[in-house]
Amino acid sequence: MGSLLALSLLAAACGDDDDGDDAAADESAAGGTTTTTAPDYELEEPLRIVAVISEPGGSDPNAVPDYVDGIEMAIAEINEAGGLGGHPIEFEAVETPAVGDEITNSLNLALEEDPDVLLGPVSSTAVLAMAERVDAAGVPMIHNTTEPKVAGDGEAGSPWIFGNRPPNDGAARIAARYAVEELGAEEIGQLYVNTAFGQSGNEAQDAEIEELGAEVAAERSFEFNATDLTEAVLAMEDVDVVLDWGTPATVGLAVNTLAQQGLADVPHIGPGSVGFSFFADIVGDESLLEGVLGVVDCNPADDDREGVEAWHDAFVEEYGYEPSYGAAQMYDAVHIVAAIVNEAQAADPETIRQGLESLDGHEGICAIYSNENNVLQHSSVVVRFEDGSLVTEKTYDDVG
């Protein structure tokens, strides 16, 4: 982690610095918020972060390493630089499935760890299941989902719950808009997983398609754990483009099934799922990725902002795979919390909640974060695969 600390200090040197004696002014502009010198204050207890996120190797078959690796990368940087308020940050991850009755138990286990802030979950279904209990517990949560129902004015919203991804309905609309305006599609096919994520995305795309004067020519939904999409894919035979709001596994399955049915040439736009490095492994044949696009929150592999390339390279060196938007956002979430703690010189849940509520213009690896309606990120990019790598096609700065 020594190289990561060096990167952090370099980024901090490039940050805003209106007052050399102000710890908050030492924040990094594009590489986290670790400071070159530790702020001169003492916390009574160390900041305690608990993630309700599964890691690979447990019982959750949908677990990916990106989220926790992003968290641990940021925490390691901060701790190697002296920690916060004289203490290293303490961290624990609790296995949390995307769906099912065990979600509530995962949250209960996380709350037993007495966290100052919760990171995750990464599933819309999971955050909806947790929302009421998190509100009652009075612990701030930064979830990594696109679920619009937990926005500030949503039916499951809470002053304690903040999202660091742009809303699902906004990203889904971008997929439809790109299909019509950039690809010239008139007859559109829709695939979507039968969960809160897939359903809300499908509804948003329906509205956007109608508004743009195009037509839904075919539509199919499927279960979260679907293993055969043949019938659904065959229904896409005569469309100009396929909008696919599924999981990483089902989007990959759809790519392969389209090829098997002779439909590999149909443009295929997926959600953030395509931004994970393992997505290409699911597809298997790199040549099949050439027609695949995706709406992702950010693309660290193709971002020319200062500090992002160095962060990307350091992540690859440390963990051995391409970081997704999820890795970048959870890295950023830790540094956002650290900046709040350093500025307030306090690490209690209410202080962190207030800091998230007033967040304005924090530049991280994935995006510039500002709180609007308890959503912290408001941009997305459309990407495509080129020689197995993601290339940014178009950026949308106001996703809502």
N, C-alpha and C positions, 0 to 999 in steps of 0.2 A: 504493500500500500504506500510505500515511500514515494513512488512516482505520482500517485494520486494526490498526496499532500503537496508535492511540488507544483502540480497543476493548479491546485486550489489556491496556493499562495500567489501564483502568477496571475490567476484570474482576479484575485482580490486586488492586486495592484492596479488592475485596469478598471476598477469600479469607480462609482461616484464617491467623492471625498470632499464634501463641503467644509468639514471641520476635522482636522487631524486628531482632535481629542475625542471625537464622537464615535463610539464603537459602531453605531448603526451606519455611519457614513463609510465604513470600510467594506460594505457589502460588495460582492462581485457583481459586475454588470451582466456577465453571461457565463458564469461557471460556479454558481452556488454563492453562499454567503459566509464562508469561512474567512476569518480575519487574519491579517498578518501578525497582529498582536492580540492576545486574549483581553477582552474588556475587563476592567478592574472592578469586579464585584463578586460577591459570593452568594450562591444559591444555598438555601437550607438543605435541600434535597436535590439529587440529580434529576434532570429531565427524563421522564420515562415514556417511551414510545412503544405502543403495541400495535402490531399489524394483524388485521383479520384477513389474512391472505395465505393460501396454501403454497407450499413449496414442493417441487418434484421429489419423489421418493416416498411420499405418504400414500394415503388411501384415496386422494382426490385425483382422478385420472386426467382432469383438465388443468392441473397445476403447471405453470410455466415459471422459469427462474427469474424473468426480467424484473418483476416488481420488487421482490425482496433484495435482489442484487443491487438495484438502483438505490434502495433505502440504505443497505449496508455500505455501499460505496460512499455515500454522503456522510454517514455516521463515522466511518473510519477516518475520513478527511478531518472532520471536526474534532474528533477525539485525539488524533495525532497532533493537531494544532493546539491542544490544551483543554478541549472540551468546552462546556458552557458553565460559567459561574463557578469555576474551580472543580467541576466534576465531569467525568465522561458521561455521555448520553447512554442510558440503559435501553436495551431493545429486546423485544420478544415477538415472534411470529406465531400465530395460532392458526392451525389448519382450518380453513373455511370453505366448504363446498359452494359451488355456484347455485345449486338448487337443492331442495330437500329439507326435511325436518331438522337436520343437524345444524342448520345455520344459527338458530337461536342458541343452541348449546355452545357453539363457537364464540358467540358474542358474550355469553355469560362467563366463559373461561377467560376471555380477554379482559373483561371488567374486573375479574378477581385479581388481575395483575396490577390493579390500581394505576391505570395509565393517566398521564397528563393530556395525551392526545392519541386518537386512534387513526391509523392509516388503513385504507381499504374500507369495504371489500371491493372486488373488481367485477362483480356481477350485479346487474340491475335487480334481479330477483332477490339476491341476498341483501342489498341495501334497503329494499322495500320491506323485507322481513325484519330488519334491524331498526328501522327508523324510530318507531314509537319508544322502544327500550332505550335507545341512545339519547333521545330527548329527555326521558325521565331521569337518566343517569347523570345528565349534565356534564358530559365529556365531549369535547370537540372532535369531530370526525372529518377527515379529508378522504372521501371515497374516490375511486378511480373508475367510475361508471358514467354513462351518458344519460342516466335515467332522469327525465324531466319532472317526474312526480315528486322528487326530493329537492327540487329547486326551492328557493325561499318562499315563493307563493304557491308551490305545488301542494296537492292534497296530502302528501306525506312529508312536506317540508318542515324544517325545524331550525331555530337559530343556532343550533349546535352542529348542523350538518352542512358541509361544503363539498362541492365537486371540483376536481381539478382536470376534468375533461369537458369539452363543449357539449351541449345537449344533443342527445340522439336524434331528435326530430330535425335539428338544424343540419347535422351531418348527412342524414338521409336525404334531405331536400337538396343538398349540394350534389349528391350522387345523381339524382334525377335531373338537376339543372345542367350538370356537365354532360350527361347523356344527350340531352336535347340541344343545348346551345353549342357544345364543342364537337360532339360526334354526329350531330344531325339526325338523331334517332326520332322516328315518328311512331313506330310500333314497339312498345316496351314490354319486356317480360320481367316478372317479379318472383323471386324466391325469398322466403323468410322463415326463420325458426319460430316455432310456436311458443315464444316466451314474451315477457314484457318488452325486452329489447327488440325482438323481431316484429312484434305487433305494432309498437309505436313507430318504428321506422317505416313499416309498410304504409301505415296511415298517412304519415308525413309525405311519403313519395307519391301516394295517390293524389294528394292535394296539389303538390307541385306539378305533377304531370298534367293534371287538368288545367291548372293555371297557365301553363306554357303551351297549351293547345295540342299536346301529344295524346297518345292513347295507350291504355294498358291492354295489351293483346292477349296476355296469358299470366296467370297468377297461381302459385302453389306454395303452401306452407308445409312444414315437416317438424318432427319432434327434435328436441335438443340433442338426443343421442342417435339420430338417424344414421343408418349404415348403408342404405340403398336409396338413391335419388333418381333412379332410371325413369320412372313415370313422370316425375316433376321436370326433369331435364328434357324429355321428349316433347313436353308441352311448350318448350321454348323454341321449337323448330323454325318458326316463321317470324321471329322477332328481330329487331335491329340491334338490340342490346339487352343484356340481362343485368338487372339490379339484384344483388344477392346479399340480404341482410341476415347472415348466418353466423355460426361460430367458426373459429379457425378450422376445426375438423370438417364441418359440413361445407364450408366454402372450398376447401381443398378437395373434398369428395366431388363437389359440383364441377370443379375444373376438370378433373379426371373423367367424370361421366360425360361431360360435354364432348371431350375428345373421343371417347369410346363410341359416341353416337354420331360422330362426324360433324360436330358443331363447334369445333375448337376455334374457328374463325370469328365466331360471334363475340363482340366485345363484352367483357364480364367485369362489372364494377362491384367490389365488395366493400365492407366496412373496415374498421381499424384492424380486423383480424389479419389482413394481408401484411400488416406492418411488423409482425413477429418473425424472427429469423427462422423459427421452426416451420412456418407456413410453407416455405419452399420444400422442406423435407417431406411434408405431408403430400404435396403434389408429386414429388419424386423426379419427374422429367422436366428439366429446366426449360426446354423448348416450349412447353405448354404454358409457361408463365408469360410469354410475350404478349398475349391478348388480355392479360389481367391488369385491372386498375384497382385502386382503393382510395377511400377517403380516410386519411389518418390524421391524427392530431398534430403530428410533426414528423419530420424525416431527418433524424440526426445524421444520416449518411450523406445527405445532400443539402447542407445548410451552411451558408457562407458567413453567418454572424460570428463576430469575434469570440473565440473561446470554444465554440461548439465542436469544431473539427478536432481540437486537442482533447476535449472531453470524450468524443467518440472514439478516438484512437486509444486513449487510456482505458476506456471500458473494454474494448476488444482485447487489449493486451492483458487485462486483469481477468476477464471472464471467458474469453475465447469464442465469443459470438457477437453478431451485430446487435446493438441495443435498439429496442423498439421505443415507440413513444411512451409506453408504460414504464420502461426503465428510466427514461428521462424525467417523466412527470413525478415519479416517486422520489427520485433524487432531488428534484426541485422542491417537493413538498417538505422534505426534511430541512432544506436550507431556508425555506419560508418560515417554518416554525422556529428555527435557530435565530433568524433575524428578529422575529417578534420577541423572543426571550431575551436576546441581547439588548434590544432597545428598551424593553420594560424592566430588565434586570429581575425578572420573575418568571416562573415556569408553571404556574397553576393553570387549571383548565379554563377559568374565566378570562385570565389574561390572554391566553392563546386564542380563545374565541373572539375576544374583542379585536385582537390583531388581525385575524382572518377577516373579520367583518369590515375593517377599515383598509384592507390591503389595496394598494393602488400603485401599479407600475413596476412590480418586481420582475426584473428580467432574468429568466432562468434558461436552462438548456433547451427546453421544449418550446417555451412561449414567453410572452410578457403577461404576467398574471395581475388581474385586478378583480375585486369582488363586485359582481353585479348579480343581485338576486341569489346570492350564495352559490354562484358558479364563478370559478376563478379563471378559467381559460375560455377564450372566445374566438379561436382561429382553427382552421383545418387546412390541409393540403391534399390535393389529388395527386397520386403517384402512379407510376407504371413500372413494370419490370423491364430492365434492359440488361442483358447478359447476366441475369440472376440477381441484379442489384436494383434497389428502388431509386427511381429518378423522379424528382418533383416536376409535375406538369403545370399546376396552377395553385396559387394560394388564395384562400378566402379568409379575410381578416375579421369579419363580423358574422360569426355563426350564431344563430339564435332561432 
